[in-house]
């Protein structure tokens, strides 16, 4: 998933001080040429708040879905596709499913399915980290560019790790690109006239090591495996540039990723001012669903006669969008169903 626009431009690059103005709901690509590093910073304010506030999920579920939204924005915006990028988990933990849809070029929507009782006991037991909520299963990333194009799907196992861990695993196994991802989500409390109000904020940074000589991109394996006794496990020395990149990105604190007063430019400047960092135009993002009466009608018409007939309640068929809670109502005859 390399951003095709991030190739070396043949133009003189103007140099300036980092912007102090933080812009919410954007994805900003950057490059640290001296270390062969590329990355993206995601900052989400109103977009993530709109999605999470609307669903009103239990707090840890909202936080986990927020992380998935940041990860999806990070990856989807890099694809330059005409279509959609879908991140979906399916697992046996209290949160059974997360779905985040990135619809090119700038729309995002998301929802979660979870077991209320199991989430409540996870909260009571204080086991609300992403890995515990997801449990075991898999995460699928799908690129869907319409019915005439092949769908591309990448799969990675969920095994009790966080979404950050899953992203690292994916890039190492599937793309063979050394990658570090940081994701942060928090509720910001603000004093107001009608009592304190809260709003969700989220952010993330992805760093990838993309040297021209591919042999430099070798990384230490995540799981060394069981070496037979007496055999020295095979160790790989990571490239100095990547060691430095990882060290720098590991210093990023959650608050830096969500702080509304710290711009994405200042954040990457703070990290990479020594080797030098070049930023690219940030792309905007917004929370918007892609459902429509026409789409729902077409979906209903694709169902079997029996299924359609069973959906009739009180003389009508009612469908609620799981992403945005919009409700669409149809007379049975509109979609070829028999009135009950
Ligand atoms: Zn919708």
Boltz pocket constraint, residues with backbone or C-beta under 6 A from the ligand:
constraints:
  - pocket:
      binder: B
      contacts: [[A, 289], [A, 290], [A, 291], [A, 321], [A, 322], [A, 323], [A, 324], [A, 325], [A, 326]]
      max_distance: 6.0
